[in-house]
């Protein structure tokens, strides 16, 4: 597939959002290759809290969310200081508007920790810019479960269906009011870009349209 032309405007930051198993990392790699962008991935392998979190969510939820918050904050600072066009796998906003509130609502993060976390995010958010384009991967729970099972990560084996369902509800609430920049919604149930080249090509065309104003 030929390289796609770069956007006319000074675009620096494209971000991909979506629930666990939606295909964020895979699409990040594909779009980075297609457009010649620099990919920034979620720091999963080096996360010292992830395995503990899935074993005991109430004990480790705050630690995990602080690690992600710091990691993504540092990514954004690097993006804003750098000259590359970067595509980011998951956003700092998902931590604040989806994962932390969901943990609090489920009783897996105390109100004291949640309020502390929220105040810290608000301080960080005042110092950063939103993505130039946010790509949201929307998927139903059965699709998410299928893709999670395919990749076979051991620490995800204990994920409950109600946990994924709650996350989906928080994602939809967030996206329905998102107004910080350009937004592209991709329905993963209808666009299996991993297995179908035509679905990937359609997504690439949609991204091109958003960035170049080709409607």
Secondary structure as UniProt FT lines:
FT   STRAND          13..18
FT   TURN            20..21
FT   HELIX           24..35
FT   STRAND          38..40
FT   TURN            45..46
FT   TURN            48..49
FT   HELIX           50..55
FT   HELIX           57..81
FT   STRAND          86..89
FT   HELIX           92..94
FT   HELIX           95..99
FT   HELIX           100..105
FT   TURN            106..107
FT   HELIX           111..125
FT   TURN            126..127
FT   STRAND          133..138
FT   HELIX           141..151
FT   HELIX           154..156
FT   TURN            157..158
FT   HELIX           161..176
FT   STRAND          182..187
FT   TURN            188..190
FT   TURN            193..195
FT   HELIX           197..212
//
